[in-house]
Amino acid sequence: MDMTKILVIQNKRIGDVLISSVIAENIKKVFPQSEITYFVYDYTVGVLEGNPYIDHIIAVDEKKLKKFSVLLKTVFDIRKSSYDIIFDPYAKFQSRMICLFSGAEFRIGLKRAHKSLKLPFYTHPIDFLEQRSHVCGKAIEDKVHMITSVFPLKEVSYIPQLYLTPEEKKYAKVDHLPRPIVMLGVLGSVPKKSLPKEYIANLVNFITANYRATILFNYAPNQKEAAQAIYELCDTKENIQLEIYENSIRGFIKLMNQCDLLVANEGGSVHITKALSKPTFTIYSPYINKESWCSFEDGTTHESIHLLDEKPELFNSFTQEETRKIEDNPEFLYRQLMPELILKKLKPFLDHHLTSKAR
């Protein structure tokens, strides 16, 4: 294959798409002359822009793709494009149907171990890894494992990267603010990934009372009202710059590149910040498997808290079936992750990265 056409299907959320970019960097080592296309939801494109290993991006509307007529057209469009290799880390109905009818010689997709597929979606079905063995976390390892299970790869790259233009690096909206600047991810991407508002306000109050720092809020554009409600609960508002905000992924990347650290509910903002080589403190939802997403956590640069680690007696088990039940109604367990419990781990992290007002 002189010019190998490769498609990566990753129509999921922002963090998943950013993590999947390691496929492009690694498969380019196997096929240096390849042409790599990513198939993603339109609102995630910002984390792939400027990536030198990705040649084309197919951006699709999430709601429209759920319509059978749109999916059918997409299936035939992909088939007409004649890809040689397709990677499917998404491994759901839509992507599997695209693979099945693509005509690609290599169709590589992930599946649950010990489960057989009803149709030959993939020429190479790859089992999800049982556990992680690398500091990058299992989610990234699974993506790399898709390549190494089929193709020889001598030097593996595990770190997702973001690529800013020289102009983007000159972002100046925060130049007038006192340093350091702490970005607070005050809400998760969905309500089920968000701490109670009063808990977040308590964490903000602790930071503003004890450290010299400017606080910014990050949230989705449709969460402005909820973010404002958290702001109203905060004691020391003069340290919070609510007007500094970006409502696009690319905008957030430029803003976060000028900040000093992130404290946030687990989600895309955490993975973006890690890709920018900034310190992170992650608060995991009680149903999220930390083993998959705890990339590069070392207790210093990247730290986190999960209720399962702090109060394991609250969990009957942590099987996939059990976590789905928790996801349906996580509020009770979220309430157990109280601010004082979080601060036991957050305070040492902040002490390492920020200057105390007492000093």
WOWOBEL-V885604 format. One record per residue. N is the residue number from 1. RES is the residue in one letter. D_LAST is the distance of its C-alpha to the last C-alpha in Angstrom with 2 decimals. Layout:
BEGIN
{{N & RES & D_LAST} {N & RES & D_LAST}}
END
This chain:
BEGIN
{{1 & M & 62.88} {2 & D & 62.31} {3 & M & 60.45} {4 & T & 59.01} {5 & K & 58.03} {6 & I & 55.16} {7 & L & 53.87} {8 & V & 50.69} {9 & I & 50.84} {10 & Q & 47.45} {11 & N & 47.90} {12 & K & 44.92} {13 & R & 41.42} {14 & I & 38.84} {15 & G & 37.04} {16 & D & 40.44} {17 & V & 41.69} {18 & L & 38.72} {19 & I & 38.98} {20 & S & 42.74} {21 & S & 42.30} {22 & V & 42.09} {23 & I & 45.82} {24 & A & 46.58} {25 & E & 44.70} {26 & N & 46.33} {27 & I & 49.82} {28 & K & 49.93} {29 & K & 49.80} {30 & V & 52.91} {31 & F & 54.70} {32 & P & 53.42} {33 & Q & 56.07} {34 & S & 55.34} {35 & E & 54.77} {36 & I & 52.07} {37 & T & 51.93} {38 & Y & 49.44} {39 & F & 50.69} {40 & V & 47.83} {41 & Y & 47.20} {42 & D & 46.75} {43 & Y & 43.29} {44 & T & 41.88} {45 & V & 43.27} {46 & G & 40.00} {47 & V & 38.57} {48 & L & 41.70} {49 & E & 42.16} {50 & G & 42.17} {51 & N & 42.43} {52 & P & 44.75} {53 & Y & 46.27} {54 & I & 47.50} {55 & D & 50.58} {56 & H & 51.30} {57 & I & 49.76} {58 & I & 51.94} {59 & A & 50.00} {60 & V & 51.62} {61 & D & 51.20} {62 & E & 50.16} {63 & K & 52.36} {64 & K & 55.35} {65 & L & 55.28} {66 & K & 55.87} {67 & K & 59.24} {68 & F & 61.93} {69 & S & 63.66} {70 & V & 60.51} {71 & L & 59.80} {72 & L & 63.43} {73 & K & 63.28} {74 & T & 60.04} {75 & V & 61.75} {76 & F & 64.64} {77 & D & 62.51} {78 & I & 60.60} {79 & R & 63.92} {80 & K & 65.31} {81 & S & 62.36} {82 & S & 63.54} {83 & Y & 60.34} {84 & D & 60.79} {85 & I & 57.69} {86 & I & 55.77} {87 & F & 52.56} {88 & D & 51.94} {89 & P & 48.62} {90 & Y & 48.94} {91 & A & 52.04} {92 & K & 53.12} {93 & F & 56.44} {94 & Q & 56.01} {95 & S & 54.90} {96 & R & 57.42} {97 & M & 60.25} {98 & I & 59.22} {99 & C & 59.31} {100 & L & 62.60} {101 & F & 64.52} {102 & S & 62.76} {103 & G & 65.25} {104 & A & 62.47} {105 & E & 63.48} {106 & F & 60.11} {107 & R & 58.56} {108 & I & 55.49} {109 & G & 53.80} {110 & L & 51.66} {111 & K & 53.10} {112 & R & 52.36} {113 & A & 53.50} {114 & H & 56.88} {115 & K & 57.75} {116 & S & 60.63} {117 & L & 60.87} {118 & K & 63.83} {119 & L & 64.55} {120 & P & 64.09} {121 & F & 61.10} {122 & Y & 59.83} {123 & T & 61.64} {124 & H & 58.64} {125 & P & 56.97} {126 & I & 53.77} {127 & D & 52.28} {128 & F & 48.61} {129 & L & 46.87} {130 & E & 46.60} {131 & Q & 43.02} {132 & R & 40.48} {133 & S & 40.42} {134 & H & 37.92} {135 & V & 34.21} {136 & C & 35.24} {137 & G & 36.38} {138 & K & 39.93} {139 & A & 40.33} {140 & I & 40.00} {141 & E & 42.02} {142 & D & 44.79} {143 & K & 45.09} {144 & V & 45.37} {145 & H & 47.76} {146 & M & 50.11} {147 & I & 50.60} {148 & T & 50.81} {149 & S & 53.32} {150 & V & 55.77} {151 & F & 54.99} {152 & P & 53.96} {153 & L & 50.39} {154 & K & 49.24} {155 & E & 45.67} {156 & V & 43.73} {157 & S & 40.87} {158 & Y & 38.67} {159 & I & 35.91} {160 & P & 36.66} {161 & Q & 35.96} {162 & L & 35.56} {163 & Y & 37.08} {164 & L & 35.93} {165 & T & 38.02} {166 & P & 36.68} {167 & E & 36.92} {168 & E & 34.93} {169 & K & 32.11} {170 & K & 31.94} {171 & Y & 30.95} {172 & A & 29.19} {173 & K & 28.59} {174 & V & 24.80} {175 & D & 24.46} {176 & H & 23.45} {177 & L & 20.62} {178 & P & 16.88} {179 & R & 15.67} {180 & P & 15.14} {181 & I & 18.11} {182 & V & 18.65} {183 & M & 22.33} {184 & L & 23.26} {185 & G & 26.80} {186 & V & 27.43} {187 & L & 31.04} {188 & G & 33.08} {189 & S & 36.10} {190 & V & 38.28} {191 & P & 37.72} {192 & K & 38.30} {193 & K & 35.22} {194 & S & 32.90} {195 & L & 30.69} {196 & P & 31.54} {197 & K & 30.09} {198 & E & 28.31} {199 & Y & 26.57} {200 & I & 25.23} {201 & A & 24.13} {202 & N & 22.21} {203 & L & 20.35} {204 & V & 19.65} {205 & N & 18.41} {206 & F & 15.99} {207 & I & 14.55} {208 & T & 14.48} {209 & A & 12.98} {210 & N & 10.00} {211 & Y & 9.38} {212 & R & 9.82} {213 & A & 13.42} {214 & T & 17.02} {215 & I & 19.39} {216 & L & 23.03} {217 & F & 25.79} {218 & N & 28.48} {219 & Y & 31.79} {220 & A & 35.50} {221 & P & 37.32} {222 & N & 39.33} {223 & Q & 36.23} {224 & K & 35.05} {225 & E & 36.10} {226 & A & 34.27} {227 & A & 31.05} {228 & Q & 31.45} {229 & A & 31.91} {230 & I & 28.57} {231 & Y & 26.92} {232 & E & 28.63} {233 & L & 27.14} {234 & C & 23.51} {235 & D & 21.63} {236 & T & 19.39} {237 & K & 21.89} {238 & E & 20.47} {239 & N & 18.09} {240 & I & 21.22} {241 & Q & 23.67} {242 & L & 26.83} {243 & E & 29.14} {244 & I & 27.92} {245 & Y & 30.22} {246 & E & 32.90} {247 & N & 35.98} {248 & S & 37.35} {249 & I & 36.43} {250 & R & 36.53} {251 & G & 34.43} {252 & F & 31.74} {253 & I & 31.85} {254 & K & 31.30} {255 & L & 28.41} {256 & M & 26.74} {257 & N & 27.16} {258 & Q & 24.77} {259 & C & 22.09} {260 & D & 19.38} {261 & L & 20.07} {262 & L & 22.30} {263 & V & 22.27} {264 & A & 25.91} {265 & N & 29.03} {266 & E & 31.12} {267 & G & 33.32} {268 & G & 34.06} {269 & S & 30.67} {270 & V & 29.16} {271 & H & 31.88} {272 & I & 31.55} {273 & T & 27.83} {274 & K & 28.60} {275 & A & 31.42} {276 & L & 29.03} {277 & S & 26.89} {278 & K & 23.80} {279 & P & 21.79} {280 & T & 23.15} {281 & F & 22.73} {282 & T & 26.23} {283 & I & 27.54} {284 & Y & 31.19} {285 & S & 34.04} {286 & P & 35.78} {287 & Y & 38.93} {288 & I & 37.49} {289 & N & 38.17} {290 & K & 34.83} {291 & E & 36.76} {292 & S & 38.16} {293 & W & 35.09} {294 & C & 32.17} {295 & S & 32.45} {296 & F & 30.26} {297 & E & 27.90} {298 & D & 26.19} {299 & G & 23.37} {300 & T & 20.76} {301 & T & 21.86} {302 & H & 24.04} {303 & E & 23.62} {304 & S & 25.64} {305 & I & 26.92} {306 & H & 30.58} {307 & L & 32.02} {308 & L & 34.69} {309 & D & 32.20} {310 & E & 30.53} {311 & K & 33.70} {312 & P & 36.74} {313 & E & 38.98} {314 & L & 38.91} {315 & F & 40.84} {316 & N & 44.54} {317 & S & 44.37} {318 & F & 42.83} {319 & T & 46.06} {320 & Q & 46.74} {321 & E & 48.92} {322 & E & 46.29} {323 & T & 43.53} {324 & R & 45.98} {325 & K & 46.49} {326 & I & 42.75} {327 & E & 42.51} {328 & D & 45.22} {329 & N & 43.13} {330 & P & 39.51} {331 & E & 38.22} {332 & F & 38.53} {333 & L & 36.55} {334 & Y & 33.90} {335 & R & 33.45} {336 & Q & 32.72} {337 & L & 29.71} {338 & M & 27.56} {339 & P & 23.94} {340 & E & 22.74} {341 & L & 24.68} {342 & I & 23.17} {343 & L & 19.57} {344 & K & 20.27} {345 & K & 20.57} {346 & L & 18.57} {347 & K & 15.19} {348 & P & 15.34} {349 & F & 16.55} {350 & L & 13.80} {351 & D & 11.11} {352 & H & 13.20} {353 & H & 13.64} {354 & L & 10.78} {355 & T & 7.13} {356 & S & 5.51} {357 & K & 5.47} {358 & A & 3.81} {359 & R & 0.00}}
END
